[in-house]
């Protein structure tokens, strides 16, 4: 699933190509009323993406596992087949196409879709203090689940969750009540700093000291810090796979 840094890079690409431009055509039928409007803003909100128009409407999209937005010059060949189109916006010089996203909807009241989210971890005004307070409000919860709870802070996904916990030497099943504020602050700030560092790179994430990551996706392989085999197990209501080192994160 695209994490917050991927959505921010996508928004930056769309913003450069779309903002301030008039929509000549929009598809599917549910979006046709956007023809003739002007795109006023492209805004990432955690793992969600909003494209706003001057008539007060917005396209709200969530990529889940398979979705992606592409921007093409008119006449360019698409990288995915047309049957996967979920949304299309055509201007005088570019075409923005959303492929495969399970959530693409036209909304007027954005708060019904993103109002429940915590502060975007990549926003300029993000603070760990507010996020730690939100984490505390959920009581004794496994920290590995709290990191993925978008109500606490929006944008962290499984990759940054696993890597931040490994970096902090914290077991994913540790209850937040067993961690002090300094530990929680350092944990969220680690994820924040790693995600910010990857905003200007390509789609292959890099982590300081360990390249493409220490634990995520490396089940059964040696931990780069101690050599112990990395373990993997489903965690939480949605059974997301958690990768951790049993020696470094006891």
Residue pairs with C-beta under 8 A, 6 or more apart in sequence:
1 47
1 63
1 64
1 65
1 157
1 158
2 10
2 47
2 63
2 67
2 68
2 157
3 47
3 155
3 156
3 157
3 158
3 159
3 160
3 195
4 44
4 46
4 47
4 120
4 121
4 122
4 154
4 155
4 156
4 157
4 195
5 122
5 155
5 195
5 198
5 199
5 205
6 63
6 203
7 44
7 46
7 47
7 48
7 49
7 63
7 155
8 44
8 122
8 199
9 199
9 203
10 44
10 49
10 68
10 69
11 42
11 43
11 44
11 49
13 69
13 71
14 42
14 49
14 51
14 69
14 71
14 96
15 41
15 42
17 71
17 91
17 94
17 96
18 39
18 42
18 51
18 71
18 89
18 91
18 94
18 96
19 39
19 40
19 41
19 42
20 38
20 39
20 40
21 38
21 39
21 91
21 92
21 93
21 94
22 36
22 37
22 38
22 91
22 92
23 34
23 35
23 36
23 37
23 38
23 39
23 53
23 89
23 90
23 91
24 35
24 90
24 91
24 92
25 35
25 88
25 89
25 90
26 32
26 33
26 34
26 35
26 87
26 88
26 89
26 90
27 85
27 87
27 88
28 85
28 86
28 87
28 88
30 105
30 106
31 59
31 87
31 88
31 89
31 106
33 55
33 57
33 106
34 53
34 55
34 57
34 59
34 89
34 106
37 53
37 54
37 55
37 57
38 53
38 54
39 51
39 52
39 53
39 54
39 89
39 91
40 52
40 53
40 54
41 50
41 51
41 52
42 49
42 50
42 51
42 52
43 49
43 50
43 51
43 52
44 50
44 120
44 122
45 114
45 117
45 120
45 154
46 114
46 117
46 118
46 120
46 121
46 150
46 153
46 154
46 155
47 62
47 63
47 150
47 154
47 155
47 157
48 60
48 61
48 62
48 113
48 114
48 117
48 154
49 60
49 61
49 62
49 63
49 69
50 58
50 59
50 60
50 110
50 114
51 58
51 59
51 61
51 89
52 58
56 108
57 106
57 107
57 108
58 106
58 107
58 108
58 110
59 87
59 104
59 105
59 106
59 107
60 103
60 104
60 105
60 106
60 107
60 110
60 113
60 114
61 67
61 69
61 86
61 87
61 98
61 101
61 103
61 104
61 105
62 101
62 102
62 103
63 101
64 101
64 102
64 103
66 100
66 101
66 102
67 86
67 98
67 99
67 100
67 101
67 102
67 103
68 80
68 98
68 99
68 100
68 101
69 96
69 97
69 98
69 99
69 101
70 78
70 79
70 80
70 96
70 97
70 98
70 99
71 94
71 95
71 96
71 97
72 78
72 94
72 95
72 96
72 97
73 93
73 94
73 95
74 90
74 93
74 94
74 95
76 95
78 97
80 97
80 99
80 100
84 99
84 100
85 97
85 98
85 99
86 98
86 99
86 100
86 101
86 104
87 96
87 97
87 98
87 101
87 104
88 95
88 96
88 97
88 98
89 95
89 96
90 96
98 104
105 113
107 113
114 154
116 150
116 151
117 150
117 151
117 154
118 131
118 134
118 149
118 150
118 151
118 152
118 153
118 154
119 125
119 126
119 127
119 130
119 131
119 153
119 154
120 126
120 153
120 154
120 155
121 131
121 153
121 154
121 155
121 156
121 188
121 191
121 192
121 195
122 155
122 192
122 195
122 196
122 199
126 153
126 192
128 184
128 185
128 188
128 189
128 192
129 185
131 152
131 153
131 188
132 181
132 184
132 185
132 188
134 151
134 152
134 153
135 141
135 146
135 152
135 176
135 184
135 188
136 176
138 146
138 149
138 152
138 176
139 176
139 177
140 175
140 176
140 177
141 149
141 175
141 176
142 172
142 173
142 174
142 175
142 176
142 235
142 236
143 165
143 170
143 172
143 173
143 174
143 175
143 176
143 179
143 184
143 187
144 161
144 165
144 172
144 173
144 235
144 236
144 242
145 235
145 236
145 237
146 152
146 176
147 156
147 160
147 161
147 164
147 165
147 187
147 188
147 191
148 156
148 157
148 158
148 161
148 236
148 240
153 188
155 195
156 164
156 191
156 195
158 216
158 240
158 241
158 242
159 205
159 213
159 216
160 191
160 194
160 195
161 172
161 191
161 242
162 172
162 213
162 215
162 216
162 242
162 243
162 244
163 191
163 194
163 207
163 213
163 214
163 215
163 216
164 187
164 188
164 190
164 191
164 194
165 171
165 172
165 187
165 244
165 249
166 214
166 215
166 225
166 243
166 244
166 245
166 248
166 249
167 190
167 214
168 183
168 186
168 187
168 190
169 248
169 249
170 179
170 183
170 187
170 249
171 244
171 249
171 250
172 235
172 242
172 244
172 249
173 235
176 184
179 187
194 205
194 207
194 208
197 206
197 208
198 205
198 206
204 212
205 212
205 213
206 212
207 213
207 214
210 224
214 223
214 224
214 225
214 245
215 223
215 230
215 243
215 244
215 245
216 243
217 243
218 230
218 243
219 230
219 231
219 232
219 241
219 243
220 229
220 230
220 232
221 229
221 230
222 228
222 229
222 230
223 229
223 230
223 245
223 247
223 248
225 245
225 248
226 245
226 247
226 248
228 245
228 246
228 247
228 248
230 243
230 244
230 245
231 243
231 244
231 245
231 246
232 241
232 242
232 243
233 241
233 242
234 240
234 241
234 242
235 241
235 242
